[in-house]
Amino acid sequence: MVRIKICGMTNLEDALAATALGADALGFVFYAKSPRCVSPLRATAIASRLPPFIARVGVFVDEQLERVKEIVKECDLDYAQLHGSESPDFCRQLGNRVIKTLRVKDESVLRQLSMYKAPAFLLDTYKAEMPGGTGQTFNWDIAARAARSATVVLSGGLKPQNVAQAIAAVQPYAVDVSSGVEASPGKKDHEKLRAFIEAARGA
């Protein structure tokens, strides 16, 4: 069964709603330029109230390695999701607690899978001026090829209306959504959350 990650959590109400509806993981963005950015203090306050067995994921963009480690420890995160130009060596130093994001522009992304050797890869839509959160899909055929040899978390433009189709096309380990279930940046629409999770589970 595909796992479901809801990203861009900024408040406890949305976090508890997502987990009650069946999300497996929640994402906290530590990137100052994002409208969904939260402080480590706020993320810790939310994460400390979550039920057992929910994975806590920190999202970073070209952050210093020691700062990533510090926030992972401070917030008791399970994974660091790296959305920038972090090197394979940078990822290796985080061990098995890293998810490397690769932005898909074309098939060249497939060569990067073996370069990084990360435990999991989040595939997102390439947009030059944005490290993520584009709200746009990409060629799922490329993601399907990646999923044959790597643990793939599919992202990029997913929403209740297309997530079942995406899962059928790619067969990913997990799906990741943020803007597709929002009422406004950083605030989730609970009916969209319900619809997304039900569609993903139904797939």
N, C-alpha and C positions, 0 to 999 in steps of 0.2 A: 504494500500500500504506500502510495506516495506521501511523503512528509510535507507539512505546510508551515512556512515561515511568514509571519506578518511583520513587516519592517516599519521603521519610522515611529516607534512608540514614544509618546511624550507625556502620557498621563496614566494614572492607575486605572481609571474607569475603562479605557480602551483595552488596556492590557488584560484585565480580568475578563472583559467580554470576549476577547479573542481566545483566551484559554478555555473559557466555559463552552465556547462554540466548537472547540476541537483543534485549535492550533497547536503544533508541536514545538515551535520555536518563535521567539520574539527578538526583533532587532532594535538596537539603540544606536543612533547616529551621533558620532563624536567628530563631526566635520563642521566647522564654524560657518561655512558658507551655505549650509543646507537649512531650509526652513523647518526641518525636523530635528535640528541639533538639540541635544540635551547635555547637561553637565553630568560629570560622573556622580555627583551627589544626588541629583534627581534620578538618574538611572538606577543607582543603588537603592534608593527609597522605593522605586517601583518593583525592582527585581526581588527585593526582600519580602514582598507580599505575594509573590507568585506561588501557585501550588507546586507540589513535587513533580519531577520528571519533565519540566518545561525547560528547553535549552535557551540560554541567554547569549545573544550574539552582539558583539560590539562592531560597529562599522567605522572604518578609518580610511582616510585618504592621504597618502604620503606623510604620515605622522612619523615622528622619531621612534625608533625601535624601543628605546627604554620607556618612552611615554606610553606606548601601546602596552607593554608589559605591566606598567604601573596601573593603568586603567583596568586591564583585565583582572589584576589581583584585587584592586580596590573595589570593583563592582562585582567580583566573584563571577566573571563571565566564563562561559564554556568555550566560546570560540571568538577569534578575531577575524573579521571579514575585511579583507584589504582591497580597496577600490582604486588605488592609485597605480603608480609605476614601480611599485616595490619589486626588488630583484628576487631571483630564486634563493639567494643566500639569506636575504632578509626573512623570507618565508620559512626557510629551514630553521632559523633561530627561534621560531615560535612553535616548532615541533608539530604535534598532531592536533593543535588547537587552532589551526589556521584554515580559512576558506579564502582562496584567491579568486578575485573577480577578474574575468577576462571580457573585455568589451568586443562584441562581434561586429566586425566591419565586413569581413569576407572569410574565405576558407583558411586564410593564413593563421587564424586563431588555433586551428587544430595542431599546428607545430608547437605552440606554446605549452600544450598539455604535458608533453614529455620533458620540457625544459624545467618546469616548476616542480613536478612530482609532489604536489600538494595533496592532502587527504581528500579535499573536495574543491570543485571549481564552480563558482557562480557565473553563469553566462548572461550578460546584459547587452542591451543595444548600444552600439557605438554612436556617439554624438560628440564631435570634437570639443565643444566647449563645456560639456557636462560629464562628470565622472560616474553619474548614475541618476536614477529617478527621471528618466526621459518620458516615461509613459508610452513608449513606442515599442512595437514588436520588431523582431528581426527574422531572418530566414531560419525557420525551425529545422530544416533539413540538415543544416550545419550542426545544430545542437544535437540532433539525433545521432549523427556520426560521432560526435564527441562522447555521447552517453554510452557508446559501445565499448569504450576503453577507459572511461573515467567516471568518477562519482560527480554527477552534474546536478546543480541546483539551477533550475530555469527561472529567469527573471525577464523583465522588459515588456511593459505593456500588457501584462496579464490582468484580467478582470473576470467577474463572474460569468460574463457571456462567452469568453474564449478559453478559459482554463481547462475545461474538459478536452477540447480539441487539441490544445497544446500538449497535454499529458499523453493523449493517444498518439500524437505525432512524434514526440520525443522520447517518451518513457524515461523521464528523469528520476533521480533519487528523490528530489524535492522540488517544490515550487515556492517562489518568493514574490510577495506583492506588497506594495506600499500605496502609491497614488491611486491604484485601481479600486481601493476600498475606502477612499477618503471622502469626507464631506468638505474638507478644506485641508491645506497642507498641515500635517501634524495632528489632525483630528479625524478619527475614523468614523465612518458611517456603519452602524452596527447591523443594519439590514444588508448592506453590501458585504460585510464580513460574513454574515450567515450564508448568503447566497454563494459567495466564493468558496467557502469551506465545504458546503454541501455539494457544489459542482465538482470540486476536486476529489472529494471522497467518492462521489458517484462514478467518477471516471475509472 
